[in-house]
Structures are given as structure tokens and as C-alpha cells.
Amino acid sequence: MSDSHKVRIGVSAARELEFEVSDVAKLRDSYEKALKKGESVLWVEDVRGHTFGVAVDGIVFIEFEKPVERGVGFGA
């Protein structure tokens, strides 16, 4: 089972960024702190070590998707 979570962030330009993070709570806390402090950029690092900067005032939504258990073979 993978511990990474897929994340999609909708931005006001009608686009989405999608990446995987290992700690959803950390991302949620970082976003809430950025809002409270009036920061202009939210920095996110994915599971591959890529870093993304997203304009905080352009974020429309953040969706967290739980990891999916994938079976092996053709059985149910």
C-alpha cells in the first residue's frame, strides 16, 4: 500500500495542479498558516521531491484523495 495521497488544487485560471504528497495534514496546516499570515505563495513538495509554488489568492479549492488499495490479478 502506498502512503502517498493525490492532491488537486484548483486555481482561478480554471486549471488544476495534481501531485502526490506523503503528509496531508502538513499541507493543510501550511495552507491555513499561509492564509492567516497573508502569505502570497504556498510552497508544496511532492513525494518525488518536486517543489511547486501556488499563489494563495488564486486557490479555489484543495481536494485530498485517499490512497486506493489495488488488488493483484483478475479476481475481485
DADADA-V700370 format. One record per helix or strand of 2 or more residues. SS is the DSSP state (~ for helix, > for strand). FROM is the first residue (numbers start at 1). TO is the last residue. Records with the same first field share a line. If there is no record, write none. Layout:
SS: FROM-TO  FROM-TO
This chain:
>: 5-11  15-21  41-45  51-55  59-65
~: 24-37  56-58
